[in-house]
Amino acid sequence: MSYIIMLKQDMKEETNQWDDSLCWFCKKRSATEGAKHEVDLYRVLERKSTYIVVGMQYKQRYEKTKTWVPRCELCKIIHDRVSMVFLVLWLILGTYATIWYFSQPDKRSDSVLVSIFGVVIAIVMIYFMCAVAVGFLYMFTNIFWKSEDKAEGHPRVKALTNEGWEVGDKPPYKWSGTD
């Protein structure tokens, strides 16, 4: 029975119809008003680049809007906590790696720049290890659960992107292509 319900929900997604009383992320629980996820969008109205003596100057005018994606309380809690777990895990492991590195005089170089470079590389590697750990957390939380960045797939957001809106708070400083 539940397989048939999931199949019907997938068909609703493809036809741009979604029941807003159901959570978009887990597709199981009822969405609540206080837990809905806001998506920032912008649309560029005008872009202009001019050459000045020291380089290129980029100017653009744009407008902003917001839309929302239905979400249940549990998915909101998971979204909030996963971000915090990632940050705390990264800070703890980065601090530990730095302390370990500087407490091993035979492992480090006499050069300060080489030592700083080693710490930076270690922190970047720890960042990616934490990202993998959080990815596994996402994967094993719920088989049908989606992370917050999957809100772009909601029919309401897709409809706006089809009208020329782009997901994000503001356009990038430098743009690609020739507008």
NORHUBEL-V872471 format. One record per residue. N is the residue number from 1. SS is DSSP state (@ for helix, = for strand, . for the rest). NEAR is the number of other C-alpha atoms within 12 Angstrom. Layout:
N;SS;NEAR  N;SS;NEAR
This chain:
1;.;7  2;@;10  3;@;11  4;@;10  5;@;13  6;@;17  7;@;14  8;@;18  9;@;26  10;@;22  11;@;16  12;@;20  13;@;23  14;@;15  15;.;16  16;.;19  17;.;20  18;.;25  19;.;26  20;.;28  21;.;19  22;=;27  23;.;34  24;.;44  25;.;39  26;.;31  27;.;33  28;.;27  29;.;23  30;=;23  31;.;28  32;.;22  33;@;19  34;@;18  35;@;27  36;.;29  37;=;34  38;=;26  39;=;30  40;=;26  41;=;30  42;=;27  43;=;27  44;=;27  45;=;17  46;=;15  47;=;22  48;=;19  49;=;20  50;=;13  51;=;11  52;=;9  53;.;7  54;.;7  55;=;9  56;=;13  57;=;16  58;=;20  59;=;19  60;=;22  61;=;18  62;=;23  63;=;20  64;=;22  65;=;22  66;=;23  67;=;27  68;=;30  69;=;37  70;.;36  71;.;38  72;.;29  73;@;25  74;@;25  75;@;36  76;@;31  77;@;20  78;@;27  79;@;31  80;@;18  81;@;20  82;@;26  83;@;23  84;@;16  85;@;23  86;@;29  87;@;21  88;@;18  89;@;25  90;@;28  91;@;19  92;@;18  93;@;26  94;@;28  95;@;20  96;@;18  97;@;24  98;@;26  99;@;18  100;@;18  101;@;26  102;@;20  103;@;13  104;.;14  105;.;13  106;.;10  107;.;15  108;.;21  109;.;17  110;.;13  111;.;12  112;@;12  113;@;12  114;@;15  115;@;22  116;@;18  117;@;17  118;@;23  119;@;27  120;@;19  121;@;18  122;@;24  123;@;26  124;@;20  125;@;18  126;@;27  127;@;25  128;@;20  129;@;19  130;@;27  131;@;21  132;@;17  133;@;21  134;@;27  135;@;19  136;@;17  137;@;23  138;@;27  139;@;16  140;@;13  141;@;20  142;.;18  143;.;15  144;.;22  145;.;28  146;.;29  147;.;32  148;@;31  149;@;20  150;@;22  151;@;31  152;@;30  153;@;27  154;.;37  155;@;28  156;@;30  157;@;36  158;@;27  159;@;21  160;@;26  161;@;24  162;@;15  163;.;15  164;.;18  165;.;29  166;=;29  167;=;33  168;.;25  169;.;19  170;.;22  171;.;26  172;.;19  173;.;17  174;.;17  175;.;18  176;.;11  177;.;7  178;.;8  179;.;13
